[in-house]
Amino acid sequence: AEKLSIVGGNLLLGTNAKDIQFVNAGGTQFDALGYDGNNDLVINTPSDIIFKRNGTESIRINSADNLLMNGKTLYLDADDDSGLNSTTDDEISFLIGGSEELRLTASEFRPYASEGLDLGIVTKKWNNLFANGFTVTGTKVGIGITTPASSLHINGTGDQKIILKSASANSEGLVIASAAGSERVDFSTDGANVMCFTAADKIGMGTTAP
């Protein structure tokens, strides 16, 4: 039966499943490129499959079935501007609309604030979070300060307050405040001052001027 023919300039390998076979440097013959009879093109090799453009490797599928695209971008949308990229070892960048929105490294989760990524809801964005002075440095959190000196460091003009209050009915809230222009820390419940500490080592109960 005919195995090979040229029809209309096309190289035909019969009508059933056929393979183009190669012989490697060790003299071993193996099927490399074939047709399985089900309209599928089959690449069959015990080693890596390498795709090159102008002699330079661009994509490799290794023998462990891993897809390698060193320094390349894997676009996942119709107009080729959103996908995954890795140009630096141990880093992955997420591109949306041609701009880098998020980068993952061995030690960082780095959203790009300028792109305004939502934090689950539209009104809470990364750029709002960081542009308004929220900073995380190691195990320290700063609000209104980029170099927090303790586990939680709140800084700003005017009165600065920490409010602790349950949402349950008939629950009073505790307010710890640093009053603007004064050298004291106030403790109050539902607006009524109950205690304060001053820089002069005085404690006030029911007064802000002990």
C-alpha positions in Angstrom: 0.0 0.0 0.0 1.1 3.6 -0.7 2.8 5.1 2.3 4.1 8.4 1.0 2.8 10.7 -1.8 2.9 14.3 -2.9 -0.4 15.7 -3.9 -0.8 19.4 -4.9 2.5 20.2 -3.2 1.4 18.5 0.0 3.3 15.6 1.6 0.9 12.9 2.4 1.5 9.9 4.8 -1.3 7.6 3.7 -4.8 7.7 5.1 -4.4 6.0 8.5 -2.3 6.8 11.6 1.3 7.4 10.5 4.4 8.8 12.1 7.5 10.5 10.9 10.4 8.7 12.7 13.8 10.0 13.6 17.0 8.3 14.8 18.8 9.8 17.7 22.6 10.0 18.2 22.6 6.6 19.9 21.0 5.0 16.9 17.6 4.5 18.6 14.6 5.0 16.4 11.5 6.6 17.8 8.2 8.2 16.6 8.4 12.0 16.8 5.7 13.6 14.7 2.6 11.7 13.8 -1.1 11.6 13.0 -3.3 9.4 15.2 -6.2 9.0 12.8 -8.5 11.2 14.9 -7.6 14.6 13.4 -4.9 15.0 16.1 -1.3 15.9 15.5 0.9 14.0 17.9 4.4 14.9 19.0 5.9 11.9 20.7 9.4 12.1 22.3 11.1 10.7 25.4 12.8 14.0 25.9 11.9 17.7 25.7 9.8 19.5 23.0 11.5 22.8 22.1 10.0 25.6 20.1 12.4 28.1 18.6 12.0 31.4 16.8 14.9 32.5 14.6 17.1 30.0 16.3 16.3 31.2 19.8 14.3 29.0 22.2 11.0 30.5 23.3 9.0 27.6 24.7 10.0 24.2 26.1 7.9 21.3 27.3 10.2 19.2 29.3 10.1 15.4 30.0 8.2 16.1 33.2 5.4 17.8 31.2 6.3 21.2 32.6 5.8 24.2 30.3 8.8 26.5 30.4 8.7 30.1 29.1 11.7 31.8 30.5 11.3 35.6 30.3 8.2 35.2 28.2 4.6 36.3 28.8 1.7 33.8 28.7 -1.3 35.8 27.5 -4.7 34.4 28.5 -7.1 36.9 26.8 -8.3 37.6 23.3 -6.3 40.8 22.7 -3.0 39.6 24.2 -2.6 42.2 27.0 -3.5 40.2 30.1 -1.6 37.2 31.5 1.4 36.0 33.5 5.0 37.0 33.1 8.3 36.1 34.8 11.5 38.0 33.9 13.2 37.6 37.3 14.0 34.4 39.2 11.4 33.5 41.8 9.0 36.3 40.7 5.7 36.2 38.9 3.9 39.2 37.5 0.2 39.4 36.7 -0.6 41.7 33.8 -4.1 43.2 33.2 -4.7 45.4 30.2 -0.9 45.6 29.5 0.0 46.9 33.0 1.5 45.0 35.9 -1.2 44.8 38.6 0.4 42.3 41.0 3.8 40.7 41.6 4.4 37.7 43.7 8.0 37.0 45.0 9.6 34.6 47.4 8.9 37.1 50.2 6.4 39.6 49.0 2.8 40.0 47.9 3.1 43.3 46.0 0.0 44.9 44.5 0.6 48.1 42.5 -1.3 50.8 44.3 -1.4 53.1 41.2 -3.6 50.6 39.4 -6.4 50.8 42.1 -7.0 47.1 42.6 -10.2 46.4 44.5 -10.1 44.7 47.9 -13.2 42.6 47.3 -15.5 45.6 47.1 -15.3 48.6 44.8 -15.0 51.2 47.4 -11.9 49.6 49.1 -8.9 49.8 46.8 -5.2 49.1 47.3 -4.4 52.7 46.3 -6.8 54.1 48.9 -5.3 51.8 51.5 -1.6 52.8 51.0 -2.0 56.3 49.7 -3.8 57.2 53.0 -0.9 56.1 55.1 -1.3 52.4 55.9 2.1 50.7 56.1 3.2 47.2 57.1 7.0 46.9 57.9 7.9 43.4 59.1 5.8 42.8 62.1 4.9 46.5 62.6 1.8 48.3 61.3 1.8 52.1 60.8 -1.3 54.3 60.2 -0.4 57.7 59.1 3.3 56.9 59.4 5.6 55.0 57.0 8.1 54.0 59.7 6.1 52.5 62.6 8.1 52.2 65.8 6.0 49.5 67.5 3.5 46.7 66.6 0.8 49.3 66.0 1.8 53.0 65.5 -0.9 55.6 64.8 0.2 59.1 63.9 -1.6 62.2 62.5 -2.8 65.7 63.1 -5.7 66.4 65.4 -7.1 63.9 67.9 -6.1 60.3 67.3 -8.4 57.6 68.7 -8.7 53.9 69.0 -12.3 52.8 69.5 -13.3 49.4 70.9 -17.0 48.7 70.8 -19.3 45.8 70.4 -22.1 45.9 67.8 -24.5 44.3 70.3 -27.3 46.4 71.8 -26.6 48.3 75.1 -22.8 47.9 74.7 -20.6 50.7 75.8 -17.4 51.5 73.8 -13.9 52.3 75.1 -12.1 55.1 73.4 -8.3 55.6 73.9 -7.4 59.0 72.6 -4.3 61.2 72.2 -5.8 64.7 72.3 -4.3 67.2 69.9 -2.1 69.8 71.6 -2.1 68.2 75.0 0.4 65.9 76.7 -2.1 63.3 77.9 -3.9 60.1 76.9 -7.6 59.9 77.6 -9.8 56.9 78.3 -13.6 57.4 77.8 -16.8 55.4 77.4 -19.5 56.6 75.1 -18.1 60.2 75.1 -17.7 60.5 78.9 -14.1 60.8 80.1 -13.3 58.3 82.9 -9.5 58.5 83.2 -6.5 60.2 81.8 -2.7 60.0 82.1 -0.6 63.1 81.7 3.1 63.7 80.9 3.5 65.1 84.4 2.8 61.6 85.9 -0.7 62.5 87.0 -3.8 60.4 86.7 -7.2 62.0 86.4 -10.5 60.3 87.1 -13.5 62.1 85.6 -11.3 65.1 84.6 -8.8 65.9 81.8 -6.9 68.3 84.0 -5.7 66.5 87.1 
